Every structure is written in C-alpha cells, then in structure tokens.
C-alpha cells in the first residue's frame, strides 16, 4: 500500500523509572500552557528533495509545536539539605563552580517523553553572594542565571527548563556555595498527530507488523490495536484462554505494581515458592527466604518484615515474622496477623495482633494484648505483660502480669498470679501462686507450696498457704456453706459452717445436728427400760482406728452391735451421734423410772419396819 502525507509527527515512548524522591505537599506556581522547543528537523521544500520520488511529498518527523503542559501534583525532586533525600538527589550542598546533574524523567511522575519541565528553584543556607545557572544536561552552559542570591538569603524563582537527551539538567552555583531545593509541577511533552491533508496516493509503503493492522479508506488511515488476547484492556477482556493468556513476566525478575508512582505490591520469583510483598514500599523479605507473604501495612521507619521461609505478616506496622538470625530456614511458618511492633520469632508461632508481643519458640501463640510473651507451645490470650514460658503447653488467658511457667500450667486471668508447678492452675484473682505440681490456688494471696494442694484465699489481704502435700485449705472469713439447695444462709455471729440439712459447726467448734421437729415424722413411743436393758447388753470396748494407729484409743460400741441392738441409722457401719445420744437419754429415763420404783418400795419397807419396831417395844 502507498500513502502520501504532508506531515507525520513521531510519538515518544513513555519510560517509567523508580521514584527516588519523597513526595511532599508543596504550594504550586503558575506554568505556561505551552512551550516552543528549538527545531530539530528542517522540512525540505516540496519537490526539491533528491530522495523523494516524483509526485510524492516528503515526510517529516518532528515534535508538534508548541508542546502542551502536563500538570502533576507539586513534588520535590532535590533537597541537598537531606530531609529524606539521599544519593544524587540529596546532600551535600552545591560547591561553587562545580556542575551537578540531576535526572528528572521518571521522578515525581515526569514522563520519559518530556522535553522540558516546570521548576521552582530555591536556594538557602547561602555562603555568600552568587547565582544559579541551569541548562540541559550535556548542553552548553549559558551566560544567563536562573536566580541570584546573597549570603544568608533564602530565595526562589520559577522557570521552564529544557531537558538534555538523557532527561536531565545540570546546575552550577556561581561564586559561593549554597543548598539547593528543586520542585516541579509538570512537564512539556509531544503528542502524536497524524495529518492526511492530501489524497492517499504516492510511493510510500506502510506495512503491518506484529499486532498492527493498517487499513486505508478514502482519506482515513486506521492503525488497529492488538487483538483480544494480545493486550489487556482497561475496561476488561473477554475470550481469554486458561494457560495461554496471562498478565505478568517471563523472566526471572521481580514484578512491581505502583500507585501514584509508589510501590504497593512486589512479586519476587522463586523456583520453590514466590514471595508476595504488599503495603508500604519499604516492607521486605530477607534475601533467600521463600514462600513469604506481607499482605500490607508498614510505614516509613516502621516496616513489616519476614525473615524466614513461609512467614507471613498480614498487616499493621513494625511487625516481623521470623527470628532474623540470618538463616531463613531455622524458624519457618511464623505469622503476625497485625498490630504494632509484634515479633513472631518461633517456628510455627502466631501473633494475632496487639502491640509489643513476642513468641520465642515453636508453636507459641499470642492472640493479642500488649507486652505478652509465649514460649514453646505456650498460649497467651491477651491482656498486659503476661508470660507463658518455662515449660510447654502453658496458658495465660488474660489479665496482667501473670506468668505460667510450669509445664501444662494455666492462669485464667487476674493480676500478679503465677503458676510454676507442673499442671498447676490459677483461675484468676490477685497474687496467687500455684507453685506445687498439680496444685490449685485462687482468690487472694493463696499459696500452694506443695504438690496436689487446693488453697482458696478470700479477699483478706494476707497470705494463706499450704503446710504440706495434698491439702485442701479454705479461708472464708464470711463463713462456709454446703448444700443441695440454691439458697445459702449464714449466721457469721455464731456459725462457721452451715449446711442445707440444718446441721452446722459453730465458731466455737461445736458440731450441731439438725433436730428440728418440723423436719421429722413417724413419731413412736419408746420403752425406755427396754432401751436400758439393750444398752446394758451392748458390748463396750476400748479400741483404735487403723488409720490413726495404736497410739490413739477410743471407747464405744461397734456399729454392727449398735445396729443389732437398736435398729437405728442408715447402715450397720456407722453410729450417728444423734442416735447414740438418744439411746443414752432413753436409757437414763428408763433407769430413772426403775430408781423411782425402787424408792417407792424402799419407803414401803421403811414403813413396815417402823411398825415392827414399834410393836416390839
């Protein structure tokens, strides 16, 4: 196909470079809407070109003057004072007479096709009188300055500065040294314009190439975009083929996704498992680590990091997964879900959130809170300054300043509690120490210093401690109650222990049985003399309990004999104190009746004896 045209301008490719400068809010300044560059090509006269075929106009490739202004958010590119700027764009200050070049394309969103930039140039910390000269990098230094200054002055001036072939400028400080600040608010770049002013005829041939279709129609030249599957549309694609179409790279280089020219996602290739790094551009995975994930978060000077294989940081700031020892395979699979300044050092360990929490060994978990620590298979649910360490499978559910140090120990909450014994438990309270193995301490200042001990301390601010192994100790200054009902009753003036059955132990140490008439039924008269005669026949011996040893003796009947004699009680192995008292009282009453009868008989005998004595006289 042949085509003639009066003018065909050439498009310049846009090249993106990493943003080195730190974007800052800067007040904008006016910039002209257009800029006329110097001519780079000279259009020959029509028909006078030695190389143009007869009847065909020559084709020229020139930028379309004037170049339009493309505005960007005001952005700082250079600050020789520092303030976050380093390398080429930071310190030191300009030395008098020494040129210094700055590449501007690719910085602050300046296109690689830019031919000039709108700058605001500022000098400060000036060492004496002087001037600033700016010109295209690689060009000839002009004799006209951009701004002039005196010692100790801070002064600024706006200018449109052409760029050199490499997209840079050169700056020279004349006479005396100074710090330099350069800000930009836009650039000037050519636009693609295709003019077909004459009919489409001539000897110029345009051939289609890869992914390009050229279709002439009258005075219209159509250059088709790549077809479906060859490019990705901003409005979505259809007809994609699994395994064939993809968005990505084919080389062994990391792929980055940027927003506002700042990295928000980095995909690092690895033959085993790639690393995914999201969030703040400073978030990082230690070199050599594989399968690591940083989902987001992080900020300047508080980045998120993964230092060991397959570690994960899901968000927050200043969090780390891995021990950062330099070996990436020794503490893998650590996870920090979020929060602030959390460190999961242990392999397979997990921190759910909160702040300043740490795990230091395998399978340790801290769900949240602040300043909590979990070691080997330890668990801290939350709270403040709690520790599950010193053994394995230790648990602190919450509270503050609690420490579960014994293997299998647990603290439910409260404050200042300690469970250092194996499988020791503190459910809560304050200043309770379960130091004995398999012990339990609760309330306030309860201390289990021996194995298998249960100590309950009430609210009294004093220690109550075990004195030996396997003890059950209760301090209850308000009294104790045992029962099967749901209505406890106390009379702390008289009782230490009450029960729902009516029996109670007085504060004087006397056990009182329930003998309330309203609690009884099936009343029967008792043959007191029969009780007495049965009691007289009851064997009474001295004996010792086997559990107490031979040094301790008791006096009384056997339960089997007592049951056989009186048929009282619920079994043949025990004697109720109330039954033994009843038998004794009935026997006393029976004995009293016999004594009364004897007394009557004696009185009668005395009367008869008196009559006989009187008759004998």
KAGI-V624688 format. One record per residue. N is the residue number from 1. SS is DSSP state (A for helix, B for strand, O for the rest). D_FIRST is the distance of its C-alpha to the first C-alpha in whole Angstrom. Layout:
N/SS/D_FIRST
N/SS/D_FIRST
This chain:
1/O/0
2/B/4
3/O/7
4/O/10
5/O/13
6/O/17
7/B/18
8/B/17
9/O/20
10/O/20
11/O/22
12/O/25
13/O/26
14/O/30
15/O/32
16/O/35
17/O/39
18/O/42
19/O/44
20/O/47
21/O/49
22/O/51
23/O/50
24/O/53
25/O/53
26/O/53
27/O/53
28/O/50
29/O/50
30/O/48
31/O/44
32/O/42
33/O/39
34/B/37
35/B/37
36/O/35
37/O/34
38/O/34
39/O/31
40/O/29
41/O/26
42/O/27
43/O/24
44/O/24
45/O/25
46/O/22
47/O/21
48/O/24
49/O/22
50/O/23
51/O/19
52/O/17
53/O/15
54/O/17
55/O/16
56/O/14
57/O/16
58/O/17
59/O/16
60/O/19
61/O/20
62/O/24
63/O/26
64/O/26
65/O/30
66/O/32
67/B/32
68/B/33
69/B/37
70/B/36
71/B/40
72/B/42
73/B/45
74/B/48
75/B/48
76/B/50
77/B/48
78/B/51
79/B/55
80/O/57
81/O/60
82/O/59
83/O/59
84/O/57
85/O/54
86/O/54
87/A/53
88/A/50
89/A/51
90/O/55
91/O/58
92/O/59
93/O/59
94/B/58
95/O/60
96/B/60
97/O/58
98/O/56
99/O/52
100/B/51
101/B/47
102/B/46
103/B/42
104/O/41
105/O/38
106/O/39
107/O/42
108/O/43
109/O/40
110/O/38
111/O/34
112/O/33
113/O/30
114/B/34
115/B/34
116/B/37
117/B/40
118/B/43
119/B/46
120/B/50
121/B/52
122/B/56
123/B/58
124/B/62
125/O/65
126/O/64
127/O/67
128/O/67
129/O/65
130/B/62
131/B/58
132/B/55
133/B/51
134/B/48
135/B/45
136/B/41
137/O/42
138/O/42
139/O/42
140/O/45
141/O/48
142/O/48
143/O/52
144/O/52
145/O/53
146/O/52
147/B/55
148/B/59
149/B/62
150/O/66
151/O/68
152/O/68
153/O/65
154/O/63
155/B/60
156/B/56
157/B/53
158/B/50
159/B/47
160/B/43
161/B/42
162/B/39
163/O/38
164/O/38
165/O/35
166/O/37
167/O/37
168/B/41
169/B/43
170/B/47
171/B/50
172/B/53
173/B/56
174/B/58
175/O/62
176/O/63
177/O/62
178/B/61
179/B/59
180/B/56
181/B/54
182/B/50
183/B/49
184/B/46
185/B/44
186/B/41
187/B/38
188/B/35
189/B/31
190/O/28
191/O/26
192/O/22
193/O/21
194/B/17
195/B/17
196/O/15
197/O/18
198/O/16
199/O/13
200/O/10
201/O/9
202/O/9
203/O/8
204/O/8
205/B/5
206/O/6
207/O/7
208/O/10
209/O/14
210/O/17
211/O/18
212/O/15
213/B/12
214/B/9
215/B/9
216/B/9
217/B/12
218/O/13
219/O/14
220/B/13
221/B/11
222/B/13
223/B/13
224/B/16
225/O/19
226/O/20
227/O/22
228/B/26
229/O/27
230/O/25
231/B/26
232/O/29
233/O/29
234/O/32
235/O/33
236/O/33
237/O/32
238/O/32
239/O/32
240/O/33
241/O/34
242/O/37
243/O/37
244/O/33
245/O/33
246/O/35
247/O/35
248/O/36
249/O/36
250/O/36
251/O/38
252/O/41
253/O/41
254/O/43
255/B/41
256/B/42
257/B/41
258/B/42
259/B/43
260/O/43
261/O/42
262/B/45
263/B/45
264/B/47
265/B/46
266/B/46
267/B/45
268/B/46
269/O/46
270/O/48
271/O/49
272/O/52
273/O/51
274/O/49
275/B/50
276/B/49
277/B/50
278/B/50
279/O/52
280/O/52
281/O/50
282/O/53
283/O/54
284/B/54
285/B/55
286/O/57
287/O/55
288/O/56
289/O/56
290/O/54
291/O/54
292/O/55
293/B/54
294/B/54
295/O/54
296/O/54
297/O/56
298/O/57
299/B/57
300/O/58
301/O/61
302/B/61
303/O/59
304/O/59
305/B/59
306/B/59
307/O/61
308/O/61
309/O/59
310/O/58
311/O/60
312/B/59
313/B/59
314/O/58
315/O/59
316/O/61
317/B/61
318/O/63
319/O/63
320/B/63
321/B/63
322/O/65
323/O/67
324/O/65
325/O/67
326/O/64
327/O/64
328/O/62
329/O/63
330/O/67
331/O/67
332/O/64
333/O/63
334/O/64
335/B/63
336/B/64
337/O/63
338/O/63
339/O/65
340/B/66
341/O/67
342/O/68
343/B/68
344/B/68
345/O/69
346/O/70
347/O/68
348/O/67
349/O/69
350/B/68
351/B/68
352/O/68
353/O/68
354/O/70
355/B/71
356/O/72
357/O/72
358/B/72
359/B/73
360/O/74
361/O/74
362/O/73
363/O/72
364/O/74
365/B/73
366/B/73
367/O/72
368/O/72
369/O/75
370/B/75
371/O/76
372/O/77
373/B/77
374/B/77
375/O/77
376/O/77
377/O/77
378/O/78
379/B/77
380/B/78
381/O/77
382/O/77
383/O/79
384/B/80
385/O/81
386/O/81
387/B/81
388/B/81
389/O/82
390/O/85
391/O/84
392/O/82
393/O/81
394/O/83
395/B/82
396/B/82
397/O/81
398/O/81
399/O/84
400/B/84
401/O/86
402/O/86
403/B/86
404/B/86
405/O/87
406/O/88
407/O/87
408/O/86
409/O/87
410/B/86
411/B/87
412/O/86
413/O/86
414/O/88
415/B/89
416/O/90
417/O/91
418/B/91
419/B/91
420/O/91
421/O/93
422/O/91
423/O/90
424/O/92
425/B/91
426/B/91
427/O/90
428/O/90
429/O/93
430/B/94
431/O/95
432/O/95
433/B/95
434/B/95
435/O/96
436/O/98
437/O/96
438/O/95
439/O/97
440/B/96
441/B/97
442/B/96
443/B/97
444/B/98
445/O/99
446/B/100
447/B/100
448/B/100
449/O/101
450/O/102
451/O/100
452/O/100
453/O/101
454/B/101
455/B/101
456/B/101
457/B/102
458/O/102
459/O/101
460/O/104
461/O/103
462/O/105
463/O/104
464/B/105
465/B/105
466/O/105
467/O/108
468/O/108
469/O/105
470/O/105
471/O/106
472/B/105
473/B/106
474/B/105
475/O/106
476/O/107
477/O/109
478/O/108
479/O/110
480/B/108
481/B/108
482/B/108
483/O/107
484/O/106
485/O/106
486/O/103
487/O/106
488/O/107
489/O/110
490/O/111
491/O/115
492/O/114
493/O/117
494/O/119
495/B/117
496/B/114
497/B/113
498/B/113
499/B/112
500/O/111
501/O/114
502/O/116
503/O/117
504/B/117
505/B/118
506/B/119
507/O/119
508/O/122
509/O/121
510/O/123
511/B/121
512/B/122
513/O/122
514/O/121
515/O/124
516/O/123
517/A/125
518/A/123
519/A/121
520/O/123
521/O/125
522/O/127
523/O/130
524/O/133
525/O/137
526/O/137
527/O/141
528/A/141
529/A/144
530/A/142
531/A/139
532/A/142
533/A/143
534/A/140
535/A/139
536/A/142
537/A/141
538/O/138
539/O/137
540/O/137
541/B/136
542/B/134
543/B/131
544/O/127
545/O/124
546/O/122
547/O/119
548/O/121
549/O/124
550/O/127
551/O/128
552/O/127
553/O/130
554/B/130
555/B/133
556/B/132
557/O/132
558/O/130
559/A/127
560/A/128
561/A/132
562/A/131
563/A/129
564/A/132
565/A/134
566/A/133
567/O/130
568/O/128
569/O/124
570/O/121
571/O/121
572/O/124
573/O/122
574/O/123
575/O/125
576/O/124
577/A/126
578/A/127
579/A/128
580/A/130
581/A/131
582/A/132
583/A/134
584/A/136
585/A/137
586/A/138
587/A/140
588/A/142
589/A/143
590/A/144
591/A/146
592/A/147
593/A/149
594/A/151
595/A/152
596/A/153
597/A/155
598/A/157
599/A/157
600/A/159
601/A/161
602/A/162
603/A/163
604/A/165
605/A/167
606/A/168
607/A/170
608/A/172
609/A/172
610/A/174
611/A/176
612/A/177
613/A/178
614/A/180
615/A/182
616/A/183
617/O/185
